[in-house]
Amino acid sequence: MSRPKSSRAASKKPAGRAAAAASRPAGGVFVQKPKSDIYVVLLGVSLGAIFIGCLLLLLKMNQYNWETKASMVTTPAGPALLAASDNFSTVRL
């Protein structure tokens, strides 16, 4: 952030600036506008990546005619597989 102007420097204005200073609101402190840094650029890059990702998602959904039903063929788990999963889910101290 920029520092505010000091009162001594503000009182030594040239005569040409006096008219412009009169149109400004009284009592205001004017500071320089902060410059963009690398984080603003990274925000722009991430916004562009999100936009491109959404566009690619729309194109992929268009290939499937916007159907979102998932159909997956599964095989029922046998008793041996169920017994093996119980050993991994319990904690014995």
PDB file as gemmi writes it, atoms N, CA and C in Angstrom:
CRYST1    1.000    1.000    1.000  90.00  90.00  90.00 P 1                      
ATOM      1  N   MET A   1       0.822  -1.161   0.000  1.00  0.00           N  
ATOM      2  CA  MET A   1       0.000   0.000   0.000  1.00  0.00           C  
ATOM      3  C   MET A   1       0.877   1.237   0.000  1.00  0.00           C  
ATOM      4  N   SER A   2       0.422   2.260  -0.637  1.00  0.00           N  
ATOM      5  CA  SER A   2       1.184   3.491  -0.710  1.00  0.00           C  
ATOM      6  C   SER A   2       0.953   4.336   0.530  1.00  0.00           C  
ATOM      7  N   ARG A   3       1.924   5.157   0.827  1.00  0.00           N  
ATOM      8  CA  ARG A   3       1.798   6.063   1.956  1.00  0.00           C  
ATOM      9  C   ARG A   3       0.963   7.274   1.565  1.00  0.00           C  
ATOM     10  N   PRO A   4       0.201   7.818   2.505  1.00  0.00           N  
ATOM     11  CA  PRO A   4      -0.544   9.046   2.202  1.00  0.00           C  
ATOM     12  C   PRO A   4       0.412  10.222   2.065  1.00  0.00           C  
ATOM     13  N   LYS A   5      -0.020  11.225   1.334  1.00  0.00           N  
ATOM     14  CA  LYS A   5       0.810  12.407   1.151  1.00  0.00           C  
ATOM     15  C   LYS A   5       0.895  13.182   2.457  1.00  0.00           C  
ATOM     16  N   SER A   6       2.054  13.748   2.731  1.00  0.00           N  
ATOM     17  CA  SER A   6       2.224  14.520   3.963  1.00  0.00           C  
ATOM     18  C   SER A   6       1.579  15.892   3.810  1.00  0.00           C  
ATOM     19  N   SER A   7       1.285  16.530   4.927  1.00  0.00           N  
ATOM     20  CA  SER A   7       0.627  17.838   4.881  1.00  0.00           C  
ATOM     21  C   SER A   7       1.575  18.924   4.379  1.00  0.00           C  
ATOM     22  N   ARG A   8       2.892  18.780   4.637  1.00  0.00           N  
ATOM     23  CA  ARG A   8       3.841  19.780   4.142  1.00  0.00           C  
ATOM     24  C   ARG A   8       3.934  19.753   2.638  1.00  0.00           C  
ATOM     25  N   ALA A   9       3.977  18.533   2.065  1.00  0.00           N  
ATOM     26  CA  ALA A   9       4.083  18.421   0.614  1.00  0.00           C  
ATOM     27  C   ALA A   9       2.804  18.891  -0.054  1.00  0.00           C  
ATOM     28  N   ALA A  10       1.679  18.689   0.589  1.00  0.00           N  
ATOM     29  CA  ALA A  10       0.409  19.105   0.009  1.00  0.00           C  
ATOM     30  C   ALA A  10       0.281  20.628   0.003  1.00  0.00           C  
ATOM     31  N   SER A  11       0.904  21.310   0.960  1.00  0.00           N  
ATOM     32  CA  SER A  11       0.786  22.776   1.022  1.00  0.00           C  
ATOM     33  C   SER A  11       1.688  23.460   0.002  1.00  0.00           C  
ATOM     34  N   LYS A  12       2.665  22.788  -0.587  1.00  0.00           N  
ATOM     35  CA  LYS A  12       3.593  23.390  -1.541  1.00  0.00           C  
ATOM     36  C   LYS A  12       3.169  23.104  -2.981  1.00  0.00           C  
ATOM     37  N   LYS A  13       1.883  23.085  -3.253  1.00  0.00           N  
ATOM     38  CA  LYS A  13       1.393  22.811  -4.606  1.00  0.00           C  
ATOM     39  C   LYS A  13       1.604  24.032  -5.490  1.00  0.00           C  
ATOM     40  N   PRO A  14       1.881  23.808  -6.772  1.00  0.00           N  
ATOM     41  CA  PRO A  14       1.966  24.944  -7.688  1.00  0.00           C  
ATOM     42  C   PRO A  14       0.590  25.584  -7.877  1.00  0.00           C  
ATOM     43  N   ALA A  15       0.594  26.803  -8.418  1.00  0.00           N  
ATOM     44  CA  ALA A  15      -0.653  27.557  -8.586  1.00  0.00           C  
ATOM     45  C   ALA A  15      -1.589  26.861  -9.580  1.00  0.00           C  
ATOM     46  N   GLY A  16      -1.068  26.139 -10.555  1.00  0.00           N  
ATOM     47  CA  GLY A  16      -1.899  25.467 -11.548  1.00  0.00           C  
ATOM     48  C   GLY A  16      -2.721  24.346 -10.948  1.00  0.00           C  
ATOM     49  N   ARG A  17      -2.247  23.758  -9.904  1.00  0.00           N  
ATOM     50  CA  ARG A  17      -2.960  22.659  -9.264  1.00  0.00           C  
ATOM     51  C   ARG A  17      -4.002  23.148  -8.258  1.00  0.00           C  
ATOM     52  N   ALA A  18      -3.968  24.407  -7.933  1.00  0.00           N  
ATOM     53  CA  ALA A  18      -4.896  24.936  -6.928  1.00  0.00           C  
ATOM     54  C   ALA A  18      -6.337  24.825  -7.413  1.00  0.00           C  
ATOM     55  N   ALA A  19      -6.567  25.076  -8.674  1.00  0.00           N  
ATOM     56  CA  ALA A  19      -7.929  24.994  -9.213  1.00  0.00           C  
ATOM     57  C   ALA A  19      -8.405  23.547  -9.227  1.00  0.00           C  
ATOM     58  N   ALA A  20      -7.516  22.612  -9.563  1.00  0.00           N  
ATOM     59  CA  ALA A  20      -7.883  21.193  -9.584  1.00  0.00           C  
ATOM     60  C   ALA A  20      -8.110  20.681  -8.168  1.00  0.00           C  
ATOM     61  N   ALA A  21      -7.350  21.205  -7.206  1.00  0.00           N  
ATOM     62  CA  ALA A  21      -7.517  20.775  -5.816  1.00  0.00           C  
ATOM     63  C   ALA A  21      -8.821  21.299  -5.243  1.00  0.00           C  
ATOM     64  N   ALA A  22      -9.301  22.411  -5.732  1.00  0.00           N  
ATOM     65  CA  ALA A  22     -10.540  22.971  -5.219  1.00  0.00           C  
ATOM     66  C   ALA A  22     -11.741  22.110  -5.603  1.00  0.00           C  
ATOM     67  N   SER A  23     -11.652  21.400  -6.739  1.00  0.00           N  
ATOM     68  CA  SER A  23     -12.774  20.567  -7.169  1.00  0.00           C  
ATOM     69  C   SER A  23     -12.804  19.220  -6.438  1.00  0.00           C  
ATOM     70  N   ARG A  24     -11.726  18.865  -5.763  1.00  0.00           N  
ATOM     71  CA  ARG A  24     -11.682  17.603  -5.015  1.00  0.00           C  
ATOM     72  C   ARG A  24     -12.415  17.756  -3.690  1.00  0.00           C  
ATOM     73  N   PRO A  25     -12.915  16.640  -3.135  1.00  0.00           N  
ATOM     74  CA  PRO A  25     -13.568  16.733  -1.830  1.00  0.00           C  
ATOM     75  C   PRO A  25     -12.554  17.097  -0.744  1.00  0.00           C  
ATOM     76  N   ALA A  26     -12.976  17.907   0.184  1.00  0.00           N  
ATOM     77  CA  ALA A  26     -12.078  18.384   1.238  1.00  0.00           C  
ATOM     78  C   ALA A  26     -11.787  17.260   2.224  1.00  0.00           C  
ATOM     79  N   GLY A  27     -10.577  17.229   2.722  1.00  0.00           N  
ATOM     80  CA  GLY A  27     -10.209  16.278   3.758  1.00  0.00           C  
ATOM     81  C   GLY A  27      -9.852  14.901   3.240  1.00  0.00           C  
ATOM     82  N   GLY A  28      -9.827  14.693   1.953  1.00  0.00           N  
ATOM     83  CA  GLY A  28      -9.523  13.371   1.408  1.00  0.00           C  
ATOM     84  C   GLY A  28      -8.034  13.141   1.307  1.00  0.00           C  
ATOM     85  N   VAL A  29      -7.606  11.899   1.479  1.00  0.00           N  
ATOM     86  CA  VAL A  29      -6.212  11.520   1.320  1.00  0.00           C  
ATOM     87  C   VAL A  29      -6.118  10.709   0.040  1.00  0.00           C  
ATOM     88  N   PHE A  30      -5.283  11.131  -0.860  1.00  0.00           N  
ATOM     89  CA  PHE A  30      -5.152  10.465  -2.144  1.00  0.00           C  
ATOM     90  C   PHE A  30      -3.887   9.623  -2.159  1.00  0.00           C  
ATOM     91  N   VAL A  31      -4.021   8.368  -2.515  1.00  0.00           N  
ATOM     92  CA  VAL A  31      -2.887   7.454  -2.589  1.00  0.00           C  
ATOM     93  C   VAL A  31      -2.827   6.876  -3.997  1.00  0.00           C  
ATOM     94  N   GLN A  32      -1.688   6.311  -4.323  1.00  0.00           N  
ATOM     95  CA  GLN A  32      -1.525   5.709  -5.636  1.00  0.00           C  
ATOM     96  C   GLN A  32      -2.320   4.424  -5.736  1.00  0.00           C  
ATOM     97  N   LYS A  33      -2.781   4.129  -6.937  1.00  0.00           N  
ATOM     98  CA  LYS A  33      -3.513   2.896  -7.181  1.00  0.00           C  
ATOM     99  C   LYS A  33      -2.525   1.730  -7.111  1.00  0.00           C  
ATOM    100  N   PRO A  34      -2.854   0.648  -6.349  1.00  0.00           N  
ATOM    101  CA  PRO A  34      -1.914  -0.483  -6.269  1.00  0.00           C  
ATOM    102  C   PRO A  34      -1.773  -1.172  -7.615  1.00  0.00           C  
ATOM    103  N   LYS A  35      -0.569  -1.610  -7.905  1.00  0.00           N  
ATOM    104  CA  LYS A  35      -0.290  -2.279  -9.175  1.00  0.00           C  
ATOM    105  C   LYS A  35      -0.601  -3.760  -9.059  1.00  0.00           C  
ATOM    106  N   SER A  36      -0.912  -4.373 -10.186  1.00  0.00           N  
ATOM    107  CA  SER A  36      -1.163  -5.815 -10.205  1.00  0.00           C  
ATOM    108  C   SER A  36       0.143  -6.563  -9.983  1.00  0.00           C  
ATOM    109  N   ASP A  37       0.047  -7.700  -9.273  1.00  0.00           N  
ATOM    110  CA  ASP A  37       1.222  -8.521  -9.045  1.00  0.00           C  
ATOM    111  C   ASP A  37       0.974  -9.916  -9.617  1.00  0.00           C  
ATOM    112  N   ILE A  38       1.853 -10.841  -9.314  1.00  0.00           N  
ATOM    113  CA  ILE A  38       1.795 -12.178  -9.895  1.00  0.00           C  
ATOM    114  C   ILE A  38       0.538 -12.923  -9.452  1.00  0.00           C  
ATOM    115  N   TYR A  39       0.004 -12.608  -8.282  1.00  0.00           N  
ATOM    116  CA  TYR A  39      -1.178 -13.307  -7.789  1.00  0.00           C  
ATOM    117  C   TYR A  39      -2.422 -12.940  -8.597  1.00  0.00           C  
ATOM    118  N   VAL A  40      -2.485 -11.722  -9.084  1.00  0.00           N  
ATOM    119  CA  VAL A  40      -3.595 -11.328  -9.949  1.00  0.00           C  
ATOM    120  C   VAL A  40      -3.500 -12.074 -11.272  1.00  0.00           C  
ATOM    121  N   VAL A  41      -2.297 -12.257 -11.766  1.00  0.00           N  
ATOM    122  CA  VAL A  41      -2.098 -13.014 -13.006  1.00  0.00           C  
ATOM    123  C   VAL A  41      -2.494 -14.471 -12.795  1.00  0.00           C  
ATOM    124  N   LEU A  42      -2.130 -15.043 -11.649  1.00  0.00           N  
ATOM    125  CA  LEU A  42      -2.498 -16.429 -11.366  1.00  0.00           C  
ATOM    126  C   LEU A  42      -4.015 -16.596 -11.231  1.00  0.00           C  
ATOM    127  N   LEU A  43      -4.694 -15.609 -10.687  1.00  0.00           N  
ATOM    128  CA  LEU A  43      -6.149 -15.653 -10.635  1.00  0.00           C  
ATOM    129  C   LEU A  43      -6.745 -15.661 -12.034  1.00  0.00           C  
ATOM    130  N   GLY A  44      -6.173 -14.881 -12.928  1.00  0.00           N  
ATOM    131  CA  GLY A  44      -6.638 -14.866 -14.315  1.00  0.00           C  
ATOM    132  C   GLY A  44      -6.397 -16.192 -15.015  1.00  0.00           C  
ATOM    133  N   VAL A  45      -5.246 -16.796 -14.756  1.00  0.00           N  
ATOM    134  CA  VAL A  45      -4.933 -18.097 -15.364  1.00  0.00           C  
ATOM    135  C   VAL A  45      -5.891 -19.162 -14.845  1.00  0.00           C  
ATOM    136  N   SER A  46      -6.166 -19.144 -13.548  1.00  0.00           N  
ATOM    137  CA  SER A  46      -7.081 -20.149 -12.992  1.00  0.00           C  
ATOM    138  C   SER A  46      -8.500 -19.938 -13.499  1.00  0.00           C  
ATOM    139  N   LEU A  47      -8.928 -18.711 -13.667  1.00  0.00           N  
ATOM    140  CA  LEU A  47     -10.249 -18.437 -14.224  1.00  0.00           C  
ATOM    141  C   LEU A  47     -10.340 -18.951 -15.657  1.00  0.00           C  
ATOM    142  N   GLY A  48      -9.285 -18.753 -16.431  1.00  0.00           N  
ATOM    143  CA  GLY A  48      -9.257 -19.276 -17.798  1.00  0.00           C  
ATOM    144  C   GLY A  48      -9.293 -20.796 -17.825  1.00  0.00           C  
ATOM    145  N   ALA A  49      -8.582 -21.442 -16.893  1.00  0.00           N  
ATOM    146  CA  ALA A  49      -8.579 -22.905 -16.836  1.00  0.00           C  
ATOM    147  C   ALA A  49      -9.954 -23.447 -16.465  1.00  0.00           C  
ATOM    148  N   ILE A  50     -10.638 -22.775 -15.545  1.00  0.00           N  
ATOM    149  CA  ILE A  50     -11.992 -23.207 -15.177  1.00  0.00           C  
ATOM    150  C   ILE A  50     -12.933 -23.044 -16.359  1.00  0.00           C  
ATOM    151  N   PHE A  51     -12.815 -21.942 -17.082  1.00  0.00           N  
ATOM    152  CA  PHE A  51     -13.665 -21.704 -18.242  1.00  0.00           C  
ATOM    153  C   PHE A  51     -13.423 -22.764 -19.326  1.00  0.00           C  
ATOM    154  N   ILE A  52     -12.170 -23.088 -19.595  1.00  0.00           N  
ATOM    155  CA  ILE A  52     -11.853 -24.110 -20.597  1.00  0.00           C  
ATOM    156  C   ILE A  52     -12.344 -25.476 -20.135  1.00  0.00           C  
ATOM    157  N   GLY A  53     -12.198 -25.792 -18.841  1.00  0.00           N  
ATOM    158  CA  GLY A  53     -12.688 -27.061 -18.315  1.00  0.00           C  
ATOM    159  C   GLY A  53     -14.197 -27.196 -18.455  1.00  0.00           C  
ATOM    160  N   CYS A  54     -14.924 -26.112 -18.173  1.00  0.00           N  
ATOM    161  CA  CYS A  54     -16.387 -26.152 -18.343  1.00  0.00           C  
ATOM    162  C   CYS A  54     -16.772 -26.321 -19.804  1.00  0.00           C  
ATOM    163  N   LEU A  55     -16.049 -25.672 -20.685  1.00  0.00           N  
ATOM    164  CA  LEU A  55     -16.326 -25.806 -22.111  1.00  0.00           C  
ATOM    165  C   LEU A  55     -16.084 -27.232 -22.587  1.00  0.00           C  
ATOM    166  N   LEU A  56     -14.994 -27.842 -22.142  1.00  0.00           N  
ATOM    167  CA  LEU A  56     -14.717 -29.227 -22.524  1.00  0.00           C  
ATOM    168  C   LEU A  56     -15.742 -30.188 -21.932  1.00  0.00           C  
ATOM    169  N   LEU A  57     -16.206 -29.912 -20.716  1.00  0.00           N  
ATOM    170  CA  LEU A  57     -17.251 -30.735 -20.115  1.00  0.00           C  
ATOM    171  C   LEU A  57     -18.542 -30.648 -20.923  1.00  0.00           C  
ATOM    172  N   LEU A  58     -18.889 -29.458 -21.379  1.00  0.00           N  
ATOM    173  CA  LEU A  58     -20.079 -29.299 -22.203  1.00  0.00           C  
ATOM    174  C   LEU A  58     -19.951 -30.063 -23.521  1.00  0.00           C  
ATOM    175  N   LEU A  59     -18.763 -30.026 -24.113  1.00  0.00           N  
ATOM    176  CA  LEU A  59     -18.559 -30.772 -25.360  1.00  0.00           C  
ATOM    177  C   LEU A  59     -18.650 -32.278 -25.136  1.00  0.00           C  
ATOM    178  N   LYS A  60     -18.124 -32.759 -24.010  1.00  0.00           N  
ATOM    179  CA  LYS A  60     -18.182 -34.189 -23.707  1.00  0.00           C  
ATOM    180  C   LYS A  60     -19.615 -34.620 -23.404  1.00  0.00           C  
ATOM    181  N   MET A  61     -20.358 -33.784 -22.673  1.00  0.00           N  
ATOM    182  CA  MET A  61     -21.750 -34.106 -22.390  1.00  0.00           C  
ATOM    183  C   MET A  61     -22.583 -34.115 -23.673  1.00  0.00           C  
ATOM    184  N   ASN A  62     -22.213 -33.291 -24.623  1.00  0.00           N  
ATOM    185  CA  ASN A  62     -22.923 -33.254 -25.898  1.00  0.00           C  
ATOM    186  C   ASN A  62     -22.732 -34.562 -26.670  1.00  0.00           C  
ATOM    187  N   GLN A  63     -21.587 -35.220 -26.504  1.00  0.00           N  
ATOM    188  CA  GLN A  63     -21.360 -36.516 -27.163  1.00  0.00           C  
ATOM    189  C   GLN A  63     -22.317 -37.574 -26.634  1.00  0.00           C  
ATOM    190  N   TYR A  64     -22.719 -37.481 -25.372  1.00  0.00           N  
ATOM    191  CA  TYR A  64     -23.606 -38.469 -24.759  1.00  0.00           C  
ATOM    192  C   TYR A  64     -25.064 -38.006 -24.765  1.00  0.00           C  
ATOM    193  N   ASN A  65     -25.369 -36.968 -25.512  1.00  0.00           N  
ATOM    194  CA  ASN A  65     -26.726 -36.435 -25.624  1.00  0.00           C  
ATOM    195  C   ASN A  65     -27.304 -36.076 -24.254  1.00  0.00           C  
ATOM    196  N   TRP A  66     -26.490 -35.619 -23.358  1.00  0.00           N  
ATOM    197  CA  TRP A  66     -26.858 -35.124 -22.043  1.00  0.00           C  
ATOM    198  C   TRP A  66     -27.527 -36.187 -21.174  1.00  0.00           C  
ATOM    199  N   GLU A  67     -27.207 -37.444 -21.383  1.00  0.00           N  
ATOM    200  CA  GLU A  67     -27.715 -38.522 -20.533  1.00  0.00           C  
ATOM    201  C   GLU A  67     -26.721 -38.743 -19.394  1.00  0.00           C  
ATOM    202  N   THR A  68     -27.240 -38.735 -18.184  1.00  0.00           N  
ATOM    203  CA  THR A  68     -26.350 -38.867 -17.032  1.00  0.00           C  
ATOM    204  C   THR A  68     -26.564 -40.158 -16.271  1.00  0.00           C  
ATOM    205  N   LYS A  69     -27.361 -41.080 -16.804  1.00  0.00           N  
ATOM    206  CA  LYS A  69     -27.580 -42.342 -16.108  1.00  0.00           C  
ATOM    207  C   LYS A  69     -26.339 -43.207 -16.254  1.00  0.00           C  
ATOM    208  N   ALA A  70     -25.872 -43.711 -15.133  1.00  0.00           N  
ATOM    209  CA  ALA A  70     -24.703 -44.584 -15.142  1.00  0.00           C  
ATOM    210  C   ALA A  70     -25.182 -46.016 -15.056  1.00  0.00           C  
ATOM    211  N   SER A  71     -24.719 -46.828 -15.965  1.00  0.00           N  
ATOM    212  CA  SER A  71     -25.064 -48.250 -15.918  1.00  0.00           C  
ATOM    213  C   SER A  71     -23.763 -49.036 -15.876  1.00  0.00           C  
ATOM    214  N   MET A  72     -23.631 -49.831 -14.821  1.00  0.00           N  
ATOM    215  CA  MET A  72     -22.405 -50.601 -14.660  1.00  0.00           C  
ATOM    216  C   MET A  72     -22.791 -52.019 -14.267  1.00  0.00           C  
ATOM    217  N   VAL A  73     -22.187 -52.956 -14.923  1.00  0.00           N  
ATOM    218  CA  VAL A  73     -22.469 -54.352 -14.625  1.00  0.00           C  
ATOM    219  C   VAL A  73     -21.538 -54.784 -13.509  1.00  0.00           C  
ATOM    220  N   THR A  74     -22.132 -55.279 -12.419  1.00  0.00           N  
ATOM    221  CA  THR A  74     -21.332 -55.755 -11.298  1.00  0.00           C  
ATOM    222  C   THR A  74     -21.638 -57.221 -11.061  1.00  0.00           C  
ATOM    223  N   THR A  75     -20.663 -57.907 -10.558  1.00  0.00           N  
ATOM    224  CA  THR A  75     -20.860 -59.304 -10.197  1.00  0.00           C  
ATOM    225  C   THR A  75     -21.071 -59.372  -8.694  1.00  0.00           C  
ATOM    226  N   PRO A  76     -21.956 -60.220  -8.238  1.00  0.00           N  
ATOM    227  CA  PRO A  76     -22.169 -60.315  -6.795  1.00  0.00           C  
ATOM    228  C   PRO A  76     -20.912 -60.845  -6.101  1.00  0.00           C  
ATOM    229  N   ALA A  77     -20.653 -60.323  -4.928  1.00  0.00           N  
ATOM    230  CA  ALA A  77     -19.480 -60.744  -4.174  1.00  0.00           C  
ATOM    231  C   ALA A  77     -19.744 -62.102  -3.541  1.00  0.00           C  
ATOM    232  N   GLY A  78     -18.769 -62.976  -3.647  1.00  0.00           N  
ATOM    233  CA  GLY A  78     -18.892 -64.307  -3.062  1.00  0.00           C  
ATOM    234  C   GLY A  78     -18.638 -64.268  -1.562  1.00  0.00           C  
ATOM    235  N   PRO A  79     -18.938 -65.368  -0.863  1.00  0.00           N  
ATOM    236  CA  PRO A  79     -18.723 -65.390   0.585  1.00  0.00           C  
ATOM    237  C   PRO A  79     -17.255 -65.256   0.979  1.00  0.00           C  
ATOM    238  N   ALA A  80     -16.338 -65.727   0.146  1.00  0.00           N  
ATOM    239  CA  ALA A  80     -14.908 -65.625   0.471  1.00  0.00           C  
ATOM    240  C   ALA A  80     -14.458 -64.163   0.427  1.00  0.00           C  
ATOM    241  N   LEU A  81     -14.983 -63.423  -0.522  1.00  0.00           N  
ATOM    242  CA  LEU A  81     -14.615 -62.018  -0.639  1.00  0.00           C  
ATOM    243  C   LEU A  81     -15.197 -61.208   0.522  1.00  0.00           C  
ATOM    244  N   LEU A  82     -16.403 -61.535   0.931  1.00  0.00           N  
ATOM    245  CA  LEU A  82     -17.003 -60.841   2.068  1.00  0.00           C  
ATOM    246  C   LEU A  82     -16.263 -61.138   3.367  1.00  0.00           C  
ATOM    247  N   ALA A  83     -15.811 -62.363   3.548  1.00  0.00           N  
ATOM    248  CA  ALA A  83     -15.076 -62.724   4.753  1.00  0.00           C  
ATOM    249  C   ALA A  83     -13.718 -62.023   4.786  1.00  0.00           C  
ATOM    250  N   ALA A  84     -13.083 -61.878   3.621  1.00  0.00           N  
ATOM    251  CA  ALA A  84     -11.780 -61.214   3.567  1.00  0.00           C  
ATOM    252  C   ALA A  84     -11.920 -59.728   3.876  1.00  0.00           C  
ATOM    253  N   SER A  85     -13.034 -59.123   3.483  1.00  0.00           N  
ATOM    254  CA  SER A  85     -13.189 -57.695   3.740  1.00  0.00           C  
ATOM    255  C   SER A  85     -13.426 -57.423   5.219  1.00  0.00           C  
ATOM    256  N   ASP A  86     -13.986 -58.377   5.964  1.00  0.00           N  
ATOM    257  CA  ASP A  86     -14.185 -58.176   7.390  1.00  0.00           C  
ATOM    258  C   ASP A  86     -12.874 -58.093   8.149  1.00  0.00           C  
ATOM    259  N   ASN A  87     -11.862 -58.816   7.684  1.00  0.00           N  
ATOM    260  CA  ASN A  87     -10.562 -58.784   8.359  1.00  0.00           C  
ATOM    261  C   ASN A  87      -9.893 -57.417   8.244  1.00  0.00           C  
ATOM    262  N   PHE A  88     -10.157 -56.723   7.169  1.00  0.00           N  
ATOM    263  CA  PHE A  88      -9.521 -55.429   6.966  1.00  0.00           C  
ATOM    264  C   PHE A  88     -10.268 -54.303   7.665  1.00  0.00           C  
ATOM    265  N   SER A  89     -11.514 -54.526   7.994  1.00  0.00           N  
ATOM    266  CA  SER A  89     -12.299 -53.447   8.573  1.00  0.00           C  
ATOM    267  C   SER A  89     -12.259 -53.418  10.099  1.00  0.00           C  
ATOM    268  N   THR A  90     -11.761 -54.458  10.731  1.00  0.00           N  
ATOM    269  CA  THR A  90     -11.722 -54.466  12.191  1.00  0.00           C  
ATOM    270  C   THR A  90     -10.335 -54.116  12.685  1.00  0.00           C  
ATOM    271  N   VAL A  91     -10.293 -53.510  13.844  1.00  0.00           N  
ATOM    272  CA  VAL A  91      -9.021 -53.134  14.457  1.00  0.00           C  
ATOM    273  C   VAL A  91      -8.908 -53.927  15.763  1.00  0.00           C  
ATOM    274  N   ARG A  92      -7.840 -54.668  15.887  1.00  0.00           N  
ATOM    275  CA  ARG A  92      -7.636 -55.466  17.104  1.00  0.00           C  
ATOM    276  C   ARG A  92      -6.376 -54.974  17.787  1.00  0.00           C  
ATOM    277  N   LEU A  93      -6.522 -54.664  19.041  1.00  0.00           N  
ATOM    278  CA  LEU A  93      -5.373 -54.165  19.797  1.00  0.00           C  
ATOM    279  C   LEU A  93      -4.835 -55.236  20.715  1.00  0.00           C  
TER     280      LEU A  93                                                      
END                                                                             
